[in-house]
Amino acid sequence: MKHLKLILLVVLPLCGYAQSSSLAISVGRPWFADKDVNTQNISTGLSFYHKLNESFACEALYEYGYSNNMPVFLTDTGALSEFMFSQTSSTILQASMWSMVQYQRLGVAMHHQFVNNQRFVFSCFLGSGYLVSESSVYVLEFFEYDPDSEQITDFDGRIETQTIDKFYYNLGFQFHLNLSRAFFVGLNASYLQIYDDYESLQSPVNAGNYNLSLLFGKRFDL
């Protein structure tokens, strides 16, 4: 977390010059490029947004993201065997593409506001921070089948799990529609990626993702 503290020490003092600020919650659907099946995926977040002047703003945020298509029977040997033996040689690989990833991140971002008026705010942003992720994947190590029926007769597999905490960067666009002087709704489209090193490249599922989120916020003056 020391990297995040350094970022906060540099960026947040600038926010003291902010003319106005807002607090927003987000609900999104992240898509993980490193995941074979993106289902049951959701993200939620909380952000504090400071307007520095008419063109620039800074943001501090927390976000949790999740995607999991691991079946509940995966740790039940009997149920897993029943499922696998019901497959054929042509379906077992696709049917066993099971994985899970979840992450939490704290970060900051700088926004450049292309449009900033009483009704709309549209900005692009670049951010960074620290991320903790846990991911798992089911690895089908081998399978045997009857050559006549193609029915599975034997198999073996394992679950790989790893937790990592790494520095990340993200970039994207954000749009606000002011409903009144106090409240707004918006959209946030972003791309997030972990700075690659050996450990993050070896994780079962990389937490890097594309995300489209809905924003619900309240504006207030400092």
PyMOL commands that place a pseudoatom at each C-alpha (Angstrom):
pseudoatom trace, name=CA, resn=MET, resi=1, chain=A, elem=C, hetatm=0, pos=[0.000, 0.000, 0.000]
pseudoatom trace, name=CA, resn=LYS, resi=2, chain=A, elem=C, hetatm=0, pos=[3.030, 2.333, 0.172]
pseudoatom trace, name=CA, resn=HIS, resi=3, chain=A, elem=C, hetatm=0, pos=[2.645, 3.202, -3.525]
pseudoatom trace, name=CA, resn=LEU, resi=4, chain=A, elem=C, hetatm=0, pos=[-0.938, 4.333, -2.953]
pseudoatom trace, name=CA, resn=LYS, resi=5, chain=A, elem=C, hetatm=0, pos=[0.118, 6.502, 0.002]
pseudoatom trace, name=CA, resn=LEU, resi=6, chain=A, elem=C, hetatm=0, pos=[2.686, 8.260, -2.189]
pseudoatom trace, name=CA, resn=ILE, resi=7, chain=A, elem=C, hetatm=0, pos=[0.038, 8.980, -4.823]
pseudoatom trace, name=CA, resn=LEU, resi=8, chain=A, elem=C, hetatm=0, pos=[-2.381, 10.331, -2.228]
pseudoatom trace, name=CA, resn=LEU, resi=9, chain=A, elem=C, hetatm=0, pos=[0.318, 12.562, -0.706]
pseudoatom trace, name=CA, resn=VAL, resi=10, chain=A, elem=C, hetatm=0, pos=[1.018, 14.117, -4.110]
pseudoatom trace, name=CA, resn=VAL, resi=11, chain=A, elem=C, hetatm=0, pos=[-2.486, 14.416, -5.566]
pseudoatom trace, name=CA, resn=LEU, resi=12, chain=A, elem=C, hetatm=0, pos=[-4.847, 15.049, -2.664]
pseudoatom trace, name=CA, resn=PRO, resi=13, chain=A, elem=C, hetatm=0, pos=[-3.193, 18.292, -1.484]
pseudoatom trace, name=CA, resn=LEU, resi=14, chain=A, elem=C, hetatm=0, pos=[-4.028, 19.707, -4.921]
pseudoatom trace, name=CA, resn=CYS, resi=15, chain=A, elem=C, hetatm=0, pos=[-7.664, 19.034, -4.154]
pseudoatom trace, name=CA, resn=GLY, resi=16, chain=A, elem=C, hetatm=0, pos=[-7.514, 21.646, -1.429]
pseudoatom trace, name=CA, resn=TYR, resi=17, chain=A, elem=C, hetatm=0, pos=[-7.786, 24.250, -4.195]
pseudoatom trace, name=CA, resn=ALA, resi=18, chain=A, elem=C, hetatm=0, pos=[-11.011, 22.695, -5.473]
pseudoatom trace, name=CA, resn=GLN, resi=19, chain=A, elem=C, hetatm=0, pos=[-13.939, 24.972, -6.223]
pseudoatom trace, name=CA, resn=SER, resi=20, chain=A, elem=C, hetatm=0, pos=[-16.553, 22.218, -5.750]
pseudoatom trace, name=CA, resn=SER, resi=21, chain=A, elem=C, hetatm=0, pos=[-16.782, 18.498, -5.148]
pseudoatom trace, name=CA, resn=SER, resi=22, chain=A, elem=C, hetatm=0, pos=[-19.114, 15.521, -5.366]
pseudoatom trace, name=CA, resn=LEU, resi=23, chain=A, elem=C, hetatm=0, pos=[-19.573, 12.037, -3.970]
pseudoatom trace, name=CA, resn=ALA, resi=24, chain=A, elem=C, hetatm=0, pos=[-20.750, 9.170, -6.204]
pseudoatom trace, name=CA, resn=ILE, resi=25, chain=A, elem=C, hetatm=0, pos=[-21.491, 5.468, -6.061]
pseudoatom trace, name=CA, resn=SER, resi=26, chain=A, elem=C, hetatm=0, pos=[-21.033, 3.267, -9.123]
pseudoatom trace, name=CA, resn=VAL, resi=27, chain=A, elem=C, hetatm=0, pos=[-22.467, -0.039, -10.328]
pseudoatom trace, name=CA, resn=GLY, resi=28, chain=A, elem=C, hetatm=0, pos=[-20.830, -1.649, -13.347]
pseudoatom trace, name=CA, resn=ARG, resi=29, chain=A, elem=C, hetatm=0, pos=[-20.265, -4.749, -15.471]
pseudoatom trace, name=CA, resn=PRO, resi=30, chain=A, elem=C, hetatm=0, pos=[-16.533, -5.473, -15.811]
pseudoatom trace, name=CA, resn=TRP, resi=31, chain=A, elem=C, hetatm=0, pos=[-15.311, -7.679, -18.662]
pseudoatom trace, name=CA, resn=PHE, resi=32, chain=A, elem=C, hetatm=0, pos=[-12.079, -9.555, -17.940]
pseudoatom trace, name=CA, resn=ALA, resi=33, chain=A, elem=C, hetatm=0, pos=[-10.096, -10.254, -21.095]
pseudoatom trace, name=CA, resn=ASP, resi=34, chain=A, elem=C, hetatm=0, pos=[-8.148, -13.052, -19.374]
pseudoatom trace, name=CA, resn=LYS, resi=35, chain=A, elem=C, hetatm=0, pos=[-11.311, -14.934, -18.344]
pseudoatom trace, name=CA, resn=ASP, resi=36, chain=A, elem=C, hetatm=0, pos=[-12.781, -17.586, -20.645]
pseudoatom trace, name=CA, resn=VAL, resi=37, chain=A, elem=C, hetatm=0, pos=[-16.378, -17.038, -19.477]
pseudoatom trace, name=CA, resn=ASN, resi=38, chain=A, elem=C, hetatm=0, pos=[-17.481, -13.627, -18.163]
pseudoatom trace, name=CA, resn=THR, resi=39, chain=A, elem=C, hetatm=0, pos=[-20.634, -14.314, -16.140]
pseudoatom trace, name=CA, resn=GLN, resi=40, chain=A, elem=C, hetatm=0, pos=[-21.944, -13.162, -12.758]
pseudoatom trace, name=CA, resn=ASN, resi=41, chain=A, elem=C, hetatm=0, pos=[-19.717, -10.113, -13.139]
pseudoatom trace, name=CA, resn=ILE, resi=42, chain=A, elem=C, hetatm=0, pos=[-20.332, -6.890, -11.246]
pseudoatom trace, name=CA, resn=SER, resi=43, chain=A, elem=C, hetatm=0, pos=[-18.424, -3.968, -9.797]
pseudoatom trace, name=CA, resn=THR, resi=44, chain=A, elem=C, hetatm=0, pos=[-19.376, -1.423, -7.149]
pseudoatom trace, name=CA, resn=GLY, resi=45, chain=A, elem=C, hetatm=0, pos=[-17.472, 1.652, -6.102]
pseudoatom trace, name=CA, resn=LEU, resi=46, chain=A, elem=C, hetatm=0, pos=[-17.367, 4.912, -4.172]
pseudoatom trace, name=CA, resn=SER, resi=47, chain=A, elem=C, hetatm=0, pos=[-15.605, 8.004, -5.502]
pseudoatom trace, name=CA, resn=PHE, resi=48, chain=A, elem=C, hetatm=0, pos=[-14.877, 11.509, -4.264]
pseudoatom trace, name=CA, resn=TYR, resi=49, chain=A, elem=C, hetatm=0, pos=[-14.513, 14.001, -7.099]
pseudoatom trace, name=CA, resn=HIS, resi=50, chain=A, elem=C, hetatm=0, pos=[-12.876, 17.452, -6.727]
pseudoatom trace, name=CA, resn=LYS, resi=51, chain=A, elem=C, hetatm=0, pos=[-13.159, 20.159, -9.339]
pseudoatom trace, name=CA, resn=LEU, resi=52, chain=A, elem=C, hetatm=0, pos=[-9.871, 22.090, -9.497]
pseudoatom trace, name=CA, resn=ASN, resi=53, chain=A, elem=C, hetatm=0, pos=[-10.960, 24.609, -12.147]
pseudoatom trace, name=CA, resn=GLU, resi=54, chain=A, elem=C, hetatm=0, pos=[-13.078, 24.684, -15.297]
pseudoatom trace, name=CA, resn=SER, resi=55, chain=A, elem=C, hetatm=0, pos=[-10.824, 22.189, -17.107]
pseudoatom trace, name=CA, resn=PHE, resi=56, chain=A, elem=C, hetatm=0, pos=[-9.334, 19.853, -14.490]
pseudoatom trace, name=CA, resn=ALA, resi=57, chain=A, elem=C, hetatm=0, pos=[-10.503, 17.741, -11.576]
pseudoatom trace, name=CA, resn=CYS, resi=58, chain=A, elem=C, hetatm=0, pos=[-9.064, 15.023, -9.354]
pseudoatom trace, name=CA, resn=GLU, resi=59, chain=A, elem=C, hetatm=0, pos=[-10.729, 11.907, -7.992]
pseudoatom trace, name=CA, resn=ALA, resi=60, chain=A, elem=C, hetatm=0, pos=[-10.095, 9.447, -5.158]
pseudoatom trace, name=CA, resn=LEU, resi=61, chain=A, elem=C, hetatm=0, pos=[-11.923, 6.112, -5.311]
pseudoatom trace, name=CA, resn=TYR, resi=62, chain=A, elem=C, hetatm=0, pos=[-12.497, 2.625, -3.978]
pseudoatom trace, name=CA, resn=GLU, resi=63, chain=A, elem=C, hetatm=0, pos=[-13.854, -0.205, -6.161]
pseudoatom trace, name=CA, resn=TYR, resi=64, chain=A, elem=C, hetatm=0, pos=[-14.706, -3.878, -5.795]
pseudoatom trace, name=CA, resn=GLY, resi=65, chain=A, elem=C, hetatm=0, pos=[-15.070, -6.105, -8.870]
pseudoatom trace, name=CA, resn=TYR, resi=66, chain=A, elem=C, hetatm=0, pos=[-16.073, -9.725, -9.303]
pseudoatom trace, name=CA, resn=SER, resi=67, chain=A, elem=C, hetatm=0, pos=[-16.729, -12.444, -11.883]
pseudoatom trace, name=CA, resn=ASN, resi=68, chain=A, elem=C, hetatm=0, pos=[-17.299, -16.122, -11.134]
pseudoatom trace, name=CA, resn=ASN, resi=69, chain=A, elem=C, hetatm=0, pos=[-18.567, -19.070, -13.170]
pseudoatom trace, name=CA, resn=MET, resi=70, chain=A, elem=C, hetatm=0, pos=[-17.137, -21.748, -10.828]
pseudoatom trace, name=CA, resn=PRO, resi=71, chain=A, elem=C, hetatm=0, pos=[-19.937, -24.306, -10.201]
pseudoatom trace, name=CA, resn=VAL, resi=72, chain=A, elem=C, hetatm=0, pos=[-21.022, -25.002, -6.624]
pseudoatom trace, name=CA, resn=PHE, resi=73, chain=A, elem=C, hetatm=0, pos=[-20.325, -28.731, -7.103]
pseudoatom trace, name=CA, resn=LEU, resi=74, chain=A, elem=C, hetatm=0, pos=[-16.657, -28.227, -7.965]
pseudoatom trace, name=CA, resn=THR, resi=75, chain=A, elem=C, hetatm=0, pos=[-15.425, -29.279, -4.514]
pseudoatom trace, name=CA, resn=ASP, resi=76, chain=A, elem=C, hetatm=0, pos=[-17.885, -32.202, -4.323]
pseudoatom trace, name=CA, resn=THR, resi=77, chain=A, elem=C, hetatm=0, pos=[-16.005, -35.181, -5.788]
pseudoatom trace, name=CA, resn=GLY, resi=78, chain=A, elem=C, hetatm=0, pos=[-19.138, -37.196, -6.480]
pseudoatom trace, name=CA, resn=ALA, resi=79, chain=A, elem=C, hetatm=0, pos=[-21.050, -34.371, -8.160]
pseudoatom trace, name=CA, resn=LEU, resi=80, chain=A, elem=C, hetatm=0, pos=[-18.011, -33.329, -10.173]
pseudoatom trace, name=CA, resn=SER, resi=81, chain=A, elem=C, hetatm=0, pos=[-17.473, -36.890, -11.424]
pseudoatom trace, name=CA, resn=GLU, resi=82, chain=A, elem=C, hetatm=0, pos=[-21.141, -37.185, -12.369]
pseudoatom trace, name=CA, resn=PHE, resi=83, chain=A, elem=C, hetatm=0, pos=[-20.932, -34.000, -14.386]
pseudoatom trace, name=CA, resn=MET, resi=84, chain=A, elem=C, hetatm=0, pos=[-17.672, -34.935, -16.119]
pseudoatom trace, name=CA, resn=PHE, resi=85, chain=A, elem=C, hetatm=0, pos=[-18.815, -38.453, -17.005]
pseudoatom trace, name=CA, resn=SER, resi=86, chain=A, elem=C, hetatm=0, pos=[-21.919, -36.953, -18.635]
pseudoatom trace, name=CA, resn=GLN, resi=87, chain=A, elem=C, hetatm=0, pos=[-19.675, -35.111, -21.118]
pseudoatom trace, name=CA, resn=THR, resi=88, chain=A, elem=C, hetatm=0, pos=[-18.137, -36.276, -24.370]
pseudoatom trace, name=CA, resn=SER, resi=89, chain=A, elem=C, hetatm=0, pos=[-14.656, -35.750, -25.797]
pseudoatom trace, name=CA, resn=SER, resi=90, chain=A, elem=C, hetatm=0, pos=[-15.971, -32.851, -27.881]
pseudoatom trace, name=CA, resn=THR, resi=91, chain=A, elem=C, hetatm=0, pos=[-17.742, -31.016, -25.034]
pseudoatom trace, name=CA, resn=ILE, resi=92, chain=A, elem=C, hetatm=0, pos=[-15.636, -31.535, -21.915]
pseudoatom trace, name=CA, resn=LEU, resi=93, chain=A, elem=C, hetatm=0, pos=[-13.081, -28.783, -22.581]
pseudoatom trace, name=CA, resn=GLN, resi=94, chain=A, elem=C, hetatm=0, pos=[-15.714, -26.106, -23.180]
pseudoatom trace, name=CA, resn=ALA, resi=95, chain=A, elem=C, hetatm=0, pos=[-17.859, -27.342, -20.301]
pseudoatom trace, name=CA, resn=SER, resi=96, chain=A, elem=C, hetatm=0, pos=[-15.015, -27.143, -17.763]
pseudoatom trace, name=CA, resn=MET, resi=97, chain=A, elem=C, hetatm=0, pos=[-13.803, -23.595, -18.464]
pseudoatom trace, name=CA, resn=TRP, resi=98, chain=A, elem=C, hetatm=0, pos=[-14.350, -22.518, -14.857]
pseudoatom trace, name=CA, resn=SER, resi=99, chain=A, elem=C, hetatm=0, pos=[-12.668, -19.534, -13.260]
pseudoatom trace, name=CA, resn=MET, resi=100, chain=A, elem=C, hetatm=0, pos=[-13.134, -16.786, -10.699]
pseudoatom trace, name=CA, resn=VAL, resi=101, chain=A, elem=C, hetatm=0, pos=[-11.573, -13.386, -10.125]
pseudoatom trace, name=CA, resn=GLN, resi=102, chain=A, elem=C, hetatm=0, pos=[-12.293, -10.674, -7.575]
pseudoatom trace, name=CA, resn=TYR, resi=103, chain=A, elem=C, hetatm=0, pos=[-10.415, -7.507, -6.751]
pseudoatom trace, name=CA, resn=GLN, resi=104, chain=A, elem=C, hetatm=0, pos=[-10.416, -4.444, -4.547]
pseudoatom trace, name=CA, resn=ARG, resi=105, chain=A, elem=C, hetatm=0, pos=[-8.628, -1.268, -5.509]
pseudoatom trace, name=CA, resn=LEU, resi=106, chain=A, elem=C, hetatm=0, pos=[-7.836, 2.152, -4.082]
pseudoatom trace, name=CA, resn=GLY, resi=107, chain=A, elem=C, hetatm=0, pos=[-6.660, 4.839, -6.425]
pseudoatom trace, name=CA, resn=VAL, resi=108, chain=A, elem=C, hetatm=0, pos=[-6.659, 8.389, -7.671]
pseudoatom trace, name=CA, resn=ALA, resi=109, chain=A, elem=C, hetatm=0, pos=[-7.244, 9.886, -11.108]
pseudoatom trace, name=CA, resn=MET, resi=110, chain=A, elem=C, hetatm=0, pos=[-6.824, 13.212, -12.882]
pseudoatom trace, name=CA, resn=HIS, resi=111, chain=A, elem=C, hetatm=0, pos=[-9.633, 14.358, -15.198]
pseudoatom trace, name=CA, resn=HIS, resi=112, chain=A, elem=C, hetatm=0, pos=[-9.509, 16.753, -18.129]
pseudoatom trace, name=CA, resn=GLN, resi=113, chain=A, elem=C, hetatm=0, pos=[-13.003, 18.152, -18.653]
pseudoatom trace, name=CA, resn=PHE, resi=114, chain=A, elem=C, hetatm=0, pos=[-13.729, 18.790, -22.339]
pseudoatom trace, name=CA, resn=VAL, resi=115, chain=A, elem=C, hetatm=0, pos=[-17.288, 19.870, -21.543]
pseudoatom trace, name=CA, resn=ASN, resi=116, chain=A, elem=C, hetatm=0, pos=[-18.193, 21.547, -18.260]
pseudoatom trace, name=CA, resn=ASN, resi=117, chain=A, elem=C, hetatm=0, pos=[-21.415, 23.504, -17.935]
pseudoatom trace, name=CA, resn=GLN, resi=118, chain=A, elem=C, hetatm=0, pos=[-24.513, 23.641, -15.761]
pseudoatom trace, name=CA, resn=ARG, resi=119, chain=A, elem=C, hetatm=0, pos=[-26.051, 20.601, -17.504]
pseudoatom trace, name=CA, resn=PHE, resi=120, chain=A, elem=C, hetatm=0, pos=[-23.222, 18.317, -18.658]
pseudoatom trace, name=CA, resn=VAL, resi=121, chain=A, elem=C, hetatm=0, pos=[-19.693, 17.318, -17.670]
pseudoatom trace, name=CA, resn=PHE, resi=122, chain=A, elem=C, hetatm=0, pos=[-17.616, 15.161, -20.019]
pseudoatom trace, name=CA, resn=SER, resi=123, chain=A, elem=C, hetatm=0, pos=[-14.014, 14.245, -19.209]
pseudoatom trace, name=CA, resn=CYS, resi=124, chain=A, elem=C, hetatm=0, pos=[-11.177, 11.863, -19.987]
pseudoatom trace, name=CA, resn=PHE, resi=125, chain=A, elem=C, hetatm=0, pos=[-9.020, 10.611, -17.136]
pseudoatom trace, name=CA, resn=LEU, resi=126, chain=A, elem=C, hetatm=0, pos=[-5.796, 8.814, -16.270]
pseudoatom trace, name=CA, resn=GLY, resi=127, chain=A, elem=C, hetatm=0, pos=[-5.393, 7.134, -12.889]
pseudoatom trace, name=CA, resn=SER, resi=128, chain=A, elem=C, hetatm=0, pos=[-3.279, 4.797, -10.815]
pseudoatom trace, name=CA, resn=GLY, resi=129, chain=A, elem=C, hetatm=0, pos=[-3.331, 3.054, -7.465]
pseudoatom trace, name=CA, resn=TYR, resi=130, chain=A, elem=C, hetatm=0, pos=[-2.997, -0.269, -5.705]
pseudoatom trace, name=CA, resn=LEU, resi=131, chain=A, elem=C, hetatm=0, pos=[-5.046, -3.406, -6.283]
pseudoatom trace, name=CA, resn=VAL, resi=132, chain=A, elem=C, hetatm=0, pos=[-5.493, -6.689, -4.406]
pseudoatom trace, name=CA, resn=SER, resi=133, chain=A, elem=C, hetatm=0, pos=[-6.951, -9.580, -6.403]
pseudoatom trace, name=CA, resn=GLU, resi=134, chain=A, elem=C, hetatm=0, pos=[-7.737, -13.238, -5.830]
pseudoatom trace, name=CA, resn=SER, resi=135, chain=A, elem=C, hetatm=0, pos=[-8.299, -15.579, -8.748]
pseudoatom trace, name=CA, resn=SER, resi=136, chain=A, elem=C, hetatm=0, pos=[-8.900, -19.286, -9.317]
pseudoatom trace, name=CA, resn=VAL, resi=137, chain=A, elem=C, hetatm=0, pos=[-9.108, -21.530, -12.348]
pseudoatom trace, name=CA, resn=TYR, resi=138, chain=A, elem=C, hetatm=0, pos=[-9.984, -25.176, -12.858]
pseudoatom trace, name=CA, resn=VAL, resi=139, chain=A, elem=C, hetatm=0, pos=[-7.284, -26.996, -14.828]
pseudoatom trace, name=CA, resn=LEU, resi=140, chain=A, elem=C, hetatm=0, pos=[-8.366, -30.190, -16.606]
pseudoatom trace, name=CA, resn=GLU, resi=141, chain=A, elem=C, hetatm=0, pos=[-5.098, -32.125, -16.657]
pseudoatom trace, name=CA, resn=PHE, resi=142, chain=A, elem=C, hetatm=0, pos=[-6.216, -35.108, -18.716]
pseudoatom trace, name=CA, resn=PHE, resi=143, chain=A, elem=C, hetatm=0, pos=[-9.268, -37.095, -19.768]
pseudoatom trace, name=CA, resn=GLU, resi=144, chain=A, elem=C, hetatm=0, pos=[-9.967, -40.460, -21.404]
pseudoatom trace, name=CA, resn=TYR, resi=145, chain=A, elem=C, hetatm=0, pos=[-13.015, -41.484, -23.399]
pseudoatom trace, name=CA, resn=ASP, resi=146, chain=A, elem=C, hetatm=0, pos=[-14.628, -44.387, -25.172]
pseudoatom trace, name=CA, resn=PRO, resi=147, chain=A, elem=C, hetatm=0, pos=[-13.662, -44.131, -28.874]
pseudoatom trace, name=CA, resn=ASP, resi=148, chain=A, elem=C, hetatm=0, pos=[-17.051, -45.479, -29.996]
pseudoatom trace, name=CA, resn=SER, resi=149, chain=A, elem=C, hetatm=0, pos=[-19.414, -43.349, -27.888]
pseudoatom trace, name=CA, resn=GLU, resi=150, chain=A, elem=C, hetatm=0, pos=[-16.936, -40.540, -27.093]
pseudoatom trace, name=CA, resn=GLN, resi=151, chain=A, elem=C, hetatm=0, pos=[-18.218, -40.713, -23.502]
pseudoatom trace, name=CA, resn=ILE, resi=152, chain=A, elem=C, hetatm=0, pos=[-15.733, -39.688, -20.808]
pseudoatom trace, name=CA, resn=THR, resi=153, chain=A, elem=C, hetatm=0, pos=[-14.380, -42.653, -18.850]
pseudoatom trace, name=CA, resn=ASP, resi=154, chain=A, elem=C, hetatm=0, pos=[-11.711, -41.007, -16.703]
pseudoatom trace, name=CA, resn=PHE, resi=155, chain=A, elem=C, hetatm=0, pos=[-10.367, -37.531, -15.926]
pseudoatom trace, name=CA, resn=ASP, resi=156, chain=A, elem=C, hetatm=0, pos=[-8.244, -35.583, -13.489]
pseudoatom trace, name=CA, resn=GLY, resi=157, chain=A, elem=C, hetatm=0, pos=[-8.056, -31.886, -12.692]
pseudoatom trace, name=CA, resn=ARG, resi=158, chain=A, elem=C, hetatm=0, pos=[-7.091, -29.360, -10.059]
pseudoatom trace, name=CA, resn=ILE, resi=159, chain=A, elem=C, hetatm=0, pos=[-7.958, -25.850, -8.864]
pseudoatom trace, name=CA, resn=GLU, resi=160, chain=A, elem=C, hetatm=0, pos=[-5.224, -23.204, -8.969]
pseudoatom trace, name=CA, resn=THR, resi=161, chain=A, elem=C, hetatm=0, pos=[-5.668, -20.167, -6.697]
pseudoatom trace, name=CA, resn=GLN, resi=162, chain=A, elem=C, hetatm=0, pos=[-3.469, -17.127, -6.154]
pseudoatom trace, name=CA, resn=THR, resi=163, chain=A, elem=C, hetatm=0, pos=[-3.723, -13.744, -4.420]
pseudoatom trace, name=CA, resn=ILE, resi=164, chain=A, elem=C, hetatm=0, pos=[-1.637, -10.797, -5.596]
pseudoatom trace, name=CA, resn=ASP, resi=165, chain=A, elem=C, hetatm=0, pos=[-1.392, -7.114, -4.658]
pseudoatom trace, name=CA, resn=LYS, resi=166, chain=A, elem=C, hetatm=0, pos=[0.021, -4.888, -7.366]
pseudoatom trace, name=CA, resn=PHE, resi=167, chain=A, elem=C, hetatm=0, pos=[0.269, -1.390, -8.741]
pseudoatom trace, name=CA, resn=TYR, resi=168, chain=A, elem=C, hetatm=0, pos=[-2.213, -0.662, -11.564]
pseudoatom trace, name=CA, resn=TYR, resi=169, chain=A, elem=C, hetatm=0, pos=[-3.102, 2.062, -14.044]
pseudoatom trace, name=CA, resn=ASN, resi=170, chain=A, elem=C, hetatm=0, pos=[-6.427, 2.909, -15.650]
pseudoatom trace, name=CA, resn=LEU, resi=171, chain=A, elem=C, hetatm=0, pos=[-7.828, 5.338, -18.189]
pseudoatom trace, name=CA, resn=GLY, resi=172, chain=A, elem=C, hetatm=0, pos=[-11.188, 6.165, -19.662]
pseudoatom trace, name=CA, resn=PHE, resi=173, chain=A, elem=C, hetatm=0, pos=[-14.056, 8.619, -20.098]
pseudoatom trace, name=CA, resn=GLN, resi=174, chain=A, elem=C, hetatm=0, pos=[-16.672, 9.911, -17.699]
pseudoatom trace, name=CA, resn=PHE, resi=175, chain=A, elem=C, hetatm=0, pos=[-19.977, 11.669, -18.375]
pseudoatom trace, name=CA, resn=HIS, resi=176, chain=A, elem=C, hetatm=0, pos=[-22.230, 13.486, -15.872]
pseudoatom trace, name=CA, resn=LEU, resi=177, chain=A, elem=C, hetatm=0, pos=[-25.786, 14.683, -16.424]
pseudoatom trace, name=CA, resn=ASN, resi=178, chain=A, elem=C, hetatm=0, pos=[-26.781, 17.150, -13.707]
pseudoatom trace, name=CA, resn=LEU, resi=179, chain=A, elem=C, hetatm=0, pos=[-30.354, 16.476, -12.606]
pseudoatom trace, name=CA, resn=SER, resi=180, chain=A, elem=C, hetatm=0, pos=[-30.359, 19.491, -10.293]
pseudoatom trace, name=CA, resn=ARG, resi=181, chain=A, elem=C, hetatm=0, pos=[-27.883, 21.622, -8.373]
pseudoatom trace, name=CA, resn=ALA, resi=182, chain=A, elem=C, hetatm=0, pos=[-27.471, 18.745, -5.916]
pseudoatom trace, name=CA, resn=PHE, resi=183, chain=A, elem=C, hetatm=0, pos=[-27.676, 15.442, -7.845]
pseudoatom trace, name=CA, resn=PHE, resi=184, chain=A, elem=C, hetatm=0, pos=[-26.349, 13.872, -11.037]
pseudoatom trace, name=CA, resn=VAL, resi=185, chain=A, elem=C, hetatm=0, pos=[-26.249, 10.569, -12.917]
pseudoatom trace, name=CA, resn=GLY, resi=186, chain=A, elem=C, hetatm=0, pos=[-23.495, 9.463, -15.239]
pseudoatom trace, name=CA, resn=LEU, resi=187, chain=A, elem=C, hetatm=0, pos=[-21.534, 6.860, -17.140]
pseudoatom trace, name=CA, resn=ASN, resi=188, chain=A, elem=C, hetatm=0, pos=[-17.935, 5.773, -16.635]
pseudoatom trace, name=CA, resn=ALA, resi=189, chain=A, elem=C, hetatm=0, pos=[-16.118, 3.761, -19.332]
pseudoatom trace, name=CA, resn=SER, resi=190, chain=A, elem=C, hetatm=0, pos=[-12.662, 2.587, -18.302]
pseudoatom trace, name=CA, resn=TYR, resi=191, chain=A, elem=C, hetatm=0, pos=[-9.794, 0.208, -18.967]
pseudoatom trace, name=CA, resn=LEU, resi=192, chain=A, elem=C, hetatm=0, pos=[-7.738, -1.113, -16.048]
pseudoatom trace, name=CA, resn=GLN, resi=193, chain=A, elem=C, hetatm=0, pos=[-4.520, -3.103, -16.159]
pseudoatom trace, name=CA, resn=ILE, resi=194, chain=A, elem=C, hetatm=0, pos=[-1.961, -4.321, -13.644]
pseudoatom trace, name=CA, resn=TYR, resi=195, chain=A, elem=C, hetatm=0, pos=[1.657, -3.410, -14.297]
pseudoatom trace, name=CA, resn=ASP, resi=196, chain=A, elem=C, hetatm=0, pos=[3.022, -6.694, -15.628]
pseudoatom trace, name=CA, resn=ASP, resi=197, chain=A, elem=C, hetatm=0, pos=[5.678, -8.670, -13.821]
pseudoatom trace, name=CA, resn=TYR, resi=198, chain=A, elem=C, hetatm=0, pos=[6.315, -12.386, -13.421]
pseudoatom trace, name=CA, resn=GLU, resi=199, chain=A, elem=C, hetatm=0, pos=[3.888, -12.834, -10.513]
pseudoatom trace, name=CA, resn=SER, resi=200, chain=A, elem=C, hetatm=0, pos=[0.944, -11.069, -12.130]
pseudoatom trace, name=CA, resn=LEU, resi=201, chain=A, elem=C, hetatm=0, pos=[1.524, -12.853, -15.445]
pseudoatom trace, name=CA, resn=GLN, resi=202, chain=A, elem=C, hetatm=0, pos=[1.411, -16.230, -13.651]
pseudoatom trace, name=CA, resn=SER, resi=203, chain=A, elem=C, hetatm=0, pos=[-1.876, -15.536, -11.820]
pseudoatom trace, name=CA, resn=PRO, resi=204, chain=A, elem=C, hetatm=0, pos=[-4.795, -17.811, -12.845]
pseudoatom trace, name=CA, resn=VAL, resi=205, chain=A, elem=C, hetatm=0, pos=[-6.831, -14.802, -14.033]
pseudoatom trace, name=CA, resn=ASN, resi=206, chain=A, elem=C, hetatm=0, pos=[-5.482, -11.295, -14.611]
pseudoatom trace, name=CA, resn=ALA, resi=207, chain=A, elem=C, hetatm=0, pos=[-7.735, -8.737, -12.881]
pseudoatom trace, name=CA, resn=GLY, resi=208, chain=A, elem=C, hetatm=0, pos=[-7.305, -6.256, -15.759]
pseudoatom trace, name=CA, resn=ASN, resi=209, chain=A, elem=C, hetatm=0, pos=[-10.695, -5.401, -17.237]
pseudoatom trace, name=CA, resn=TYR, resi=210, chain=A, elem=C, hetatm=0, pos=[-12.909, -3.143, -19.305]
pseudoatom trace, name=CA, resn=ASN, resi=211, chain=A, elem=C, hetatm=0, pos=[-15.761, -1.668, -17.309]
pseudoatom trace, name=CA, resn=LEU, resi=212, chain=A, elem=C, hetatm=0, pos=[-18.913, 0.311, -18.049]
pseudoatom trace, name=CA, resn=SER, resi=213, chain=A, elem=C, hetatm=0, pos=[-20.462, 1.742, -14.882]
pseudoatom trace, name=CA, resn=LEU, resi=214, chain=A, elem=C, hetatm=0, pos=[-23.516, 3.781, -13.946]
pseudoatom trace, name=CA, resn=LEU, resi=215, chain=A, elem=C, hetatm=0, pos=[-22.861, 6.661, -11.556]
pseudoatom trace, name=CA, resn=PHE, resi=216, chain=A, elem=C, hetatm=0, pos=[-25.252, 8.137, -9.006]
pseudoatom trace, name=CA, resn=GLY, resi=217, chain=A, elem=C, hetatm=0, pos=[-23.882, 11.203, -7.255]
pseudoatom trace, name=CA, resn=LYS, resi=218, chain=A, elem=C, hetatm=0, pos=[-24.452, 14.183, -5.040]
pseudoatom trace, name=CA, resn=ARG, resi=219, chain=A, elem=C, hetatm=0, pos=[-22.819, 17.558, -5.615]
pseudoatom trace, name=CA, resn=PHE, resi=220, chain=A, elem=C, hetatm=0, pos=[-21.894, 19.944, -2.833]
pseudoatom trace, name=CA, resn=ASP, resi=221, chain=A, elem=C, hetatm=0, pos=[-19.722, 22.996, -2.224]
pseudoatom trace, name=CA, resn=LEU, resi=222, chain=A, elem=C, hetatm=0, pos=[-16.693, 22.964, 0.041]
for i in range(1, 222): cmd.bond("trace and resi %d" % i, "trace and resi %d" % (i + 1))
show_as sticks, trace
zoom trace
